[in-house]
Amino acid sequence: MTGPRSPRTFALALAALAFLLGCGDAPLPTAPPHAEARVTRLEVVSGAGQRMWSGRRSTAPFRVRAFDATGSPVGKAQLSFKVTGTGGGDPSQSHALTDENGFAETWLLRATSGFGAVVAEVGSARAELSFTVDRGAGEIRFLAGTG
């Protein structure tokens, strides 16, 4: 007999039910924590303290490196960049992923005169990279006149 009420079908259904119920004791797999959650420190690598001309791109990238609590670099962590201060501009990327060695960078675009900082943040870690923007170089000409 091979119908839905056959002993063989009943035994298979019972075995499947026992298997499913038995799996309830096993721990469920958990996803590893996001890379951002592992970052405890951001280190300034380069770009801090630079001077640039108004209206232009920064002369060097603002670069940071992400580390975990053991001092190991953290790759694939998404961090944010923003600009603060009296000088301004826009980061070339407001969000960046760290590479496999924990490095991430941005450039300052459309810089405006003043002092400021590019702030990198991920989780509770934060780094500030200062900059100064001077007015664009100009030219003064004295033209001959009639007096």
Beta strands, then each sheet from edge to edge (+ up, - down):
strand 1: 41-46
strand 2: 50-53
strand 3: 62-67
strand 4: 78-85
strand 5: 88-91
strand 6: 95-97
strand 7: 103-106
strand 8: 108-112
strand 9: 114-122
strand 10: 125-134
sheet 1: 1+ 3- 7+
sheet 2: 2+ 10+ 9- 4+ 6-
sheet 3: 5+ 8-
end
